[in-house]
Amino acid sequence: MFDKVLIANRGEIACRIIRACAEEGLASVAVYSDADRHSPHVLMADESVRIGPAPAAESYLDADRLIEAASLSGAGAVHPGYGFLAENAGFARAVEAAGLTWVGPPPDAIEAMGDKTRARDRMIAAGVPVVPGSPCVRDTGDAIRAAGTIGYPVMLKAAAGGGGKGMRVARDDDELASGLERATREASQAFGDSRVYLERYLQRPRHIEIQVMADHERAFHLGERECSIQRRHQKLIEEAPSPALEPETRARMGDVAVRAATAVGYVGAGTVEFLYEAGEFFFLEMNTRIQVEHPVTELVTGVDLVRDQLRIAGGLTAMSGPREPRGHAIECRINAEDPARGFLPSSGLITAVELPGGPGIRWDGGVRAGYEVGLHYDPLIGKLIAHADTRTAAITRMRVALRQLRIEGVRTTVEFHLFVMHEPDFLKGDLSIRYVDEHPFVPADPDPDLRDAVLAAAVLFEEHPGARPVPAPPRASPRGADRALSAWIRTLRDE
C-alpha cells in the first residue's frame, strides 16, 4: 500500500480527495498552476508542487510534468479526479510505467470505454441495449447515408468524447452537414481526435446513471442517479434515487451496468450512463472515473466512494457493498455563471463566502474569500448537497440551504437552482434532458427590502453627490444591500 498520493487535479475534487487521503491515513500532494497558487486545495494538502502556467495544456494536461511532480514529491500513487487526464489511458499507462500506482481502472478498461464507437460494439456483444447508431463517419456523404438508415433526428457525437464536447443535433441533411463540421472541429480541439459518429436522437429521455464499484474479487452497483437537468449536455442538478424508476427497472438497470463493467475488466469506481424513456433504457457511455455528482450516492448509501478508490488501488477490498438507498439526496452545482444572461461565465475576485449548515447539508467546494475566479478552467465553484428522509423533505432542505449560501464577487447559479426547487414539474419529478429548454429561467423580481435600500441609496446620492458609493454584491441580497447602504451612511457621517 502506498503512503502518499499525488492529486493530478484542482478545485473541489482535489479538496475532496485530500480529505479522503487524510481519513485513510495517507499523505497528499497537490499540484497547481500559476493561477491556482493560493487555491484551497494547495493549502489543504500536506505538500504542493507547481506544474506550470495557467493554461491547462501547459499544466494540468501535461502528463510529463505531473509524473515529474509525483517523482519529486515521493508520491507512490496518482489520483486523477475527474476531467483533465482522468480518462486518458495513455496517462494511466505512463503513471504505471513510472512505477506509480494509478488510482483508477486499468488502462485497457479506460481505452475500451473511452472510444465511444468501440464501447458500443463491446456493449452490444455483452448484451447491453444501446441507442441505434452508426460507426464513425468519414465525411458528409457518409453521415447522410448513416442518418438515412437511423432516421432523423440524429445526434453527432465525438468518438473520444465526453462532457458534452463534440455533440450536435441534426434534423435534416443541411443541419447534419453543418453540424458535422462543427462537431469534428470541437472534438479535435477537446480530445485531439476528430472522429464522430451518429446516434438516434431521443425526444424527451431521462439521463440516468448507475454507480458501479469493482474490487479484485467482485463487481456491484450502488444504485442510480437522476441527471436529467442539464444544459448543453452539462449536468446542473442531480439526485438519488431517481423519482422515475420502479424497483424492477432499477434492478434490471443495475444488473446491466455491472455486466457492462465486467465486460471490460473494470476495477474501481465508475459510472454507466443510460438514456431512459417510456420504460426502455439504452447504454449511453461509461465514465471511467469518479463523477462530479458522486456525493448524492454517498449520502444515500453511506459509502465513501473516494476512500474505496484508494483502498482498491492499494490492493485492498472495498469497504462497501450493495446498498439500498436511504432517503433522498439532491445536488446543485454552483457555477460562476450568470443564469439571467444565458449562463455566461463570470470571473472576478470572490469577496465573501458564507456556507449553510445543519442536518443533512454538505458542501464540496474549492474556493474561499480572496480566490480569483478566472476563465482558464471549468466554472464550477462547488456543490451543495441536501439529504433527507424523502424527496420532498430534501427539496425543502435544499431551498433553505440555497438561501443561506452566500458567494459574493462573482455571479453564480444559486438563483437558477432556487427557481428549479420551486418549479411544479420538478416537484412532480416530471424531468427529461430537455428540462432547461422547456423551463426557461426568469430572474425573480427584486426583494422589497432590496428595492427600498436601492431607493434610499439613490436619495443619498442625490443629496450628497460627492459621496463614494459602496456597491452591493453581484448576487444582490437584502443583507448585501443593507451592508452597502450602511457603509455609505458611515462615509457621510465621517465627512
HELIX and SHEET records of a PDB file:
HELIX    1   1 GLY A   11  GLU A   23  1                                  13    
HELIX    2   2 ASP A   34  ASP A   36  5                                   3    
HELIX    3   3 PRO A   40  MET A   44  1                                   5    
HELIX    4   4 ALA A   56  GLU A   58  5                                   3    
HELIX    5   5 ALA A   63  SER A   73  1                                  11    
HELIX    6   6 ALA A   89  ALA A   97  1                                   9    
HELIX    7   7 PRO A  107  GLY A  114  1                                   8    
HELIX    8   8 LYS A  116  ALA A  125  1                                  10    
HELIX    9   9 THR A  140  ILE A  150  1                                  11    
HELIX   10  10 ASP A  173  PHE A  191  1                                  19    
HELIX   11  11 PRO A  247  ALA A  263  1                                  17    
HELIX   12  12 HIS A  294  THR A  301  1                                   8    
HELIX   13  13 LEU A  305  ALA A  313  1                                   9    
HELIX   14  14 PRO A  339  ARG A  341  5                                   3    
HELIX   15  15 ARG A  391  GLN A  404  1                                  14    
HELIX   16  16 VAL A  414  HIS A  422  1                                   9    
HELIX   17  17 PRO A  424  LYS A  428  1                                   5    
HELIX   18  18 TYR A  435  GLU A  438  1                                   4    
HELIX   19  19 PRO A  448  GLU A  463  1                                  16    
HELIX   20  20 PRO A  478  ASP A  494  1                                  17    
SHEET    1   A 5 GLU A  47  GLY A  52  0                                        
SHEET    2   A 5 ALA A  27  SER A  33  1                                        
SHEET    3   A 5 LYS A   4  ILE A   7  1                                        
SHEET    4   A 5 ALA A  77  HIS A  79  1                                        
SHEET    5   A 5 THR A 101  TRP A 102  1                                        
SHEET    1   B 4 GLY A 133  CYS A 136  0                                        
SHEET    2   B 4 VAL A 196  ARG A 200 -1                                        
SHEET    3   B 4 VAL A 154  ALA A 158 -1                                        
SHEET    4   B 4 ARG A 168  ALA A 170 -1                                        
SHEET    1   C 8 GLU A 280  ASN A 287  0                                        
SHEET    2   C 8 GLY A 268  GLU A 277 -1                                        
SHEET    3   C 8 ARG A 206  ALA A 214 -1                                        
SHEET    4   C 8 ALA A 219  ARG A 231 -1                                        
SHEET    5   C 8 GLN A 234  ALA A 240 -1                                        
SHEET    6   C 8 HIS A 328  ASN A 335 -1                                        
SHEET    7   C 8 LEU A 380  ALA A 388 -1                                        
SHEET    8   C 8 ILE A 361  GLY A 365 -1                                        
SHEET    1   D 2 GLU A 337  ASP A 338  0                                        
SHEET    2   D 2 LEU A 344  PRO A 345 -1                                        
SHEET    1   E 2 GLY A 348  LEU A 349  0                                        
SHEET    2   E 2 GLU A 372  VAL A 373 -1                                        
SHEET    1   F 2 ALA A 352  GLU A 354  0                                        
SHEET    2   F 2 ARG A 406  GLU A 408 -1                                        
END                                                                             
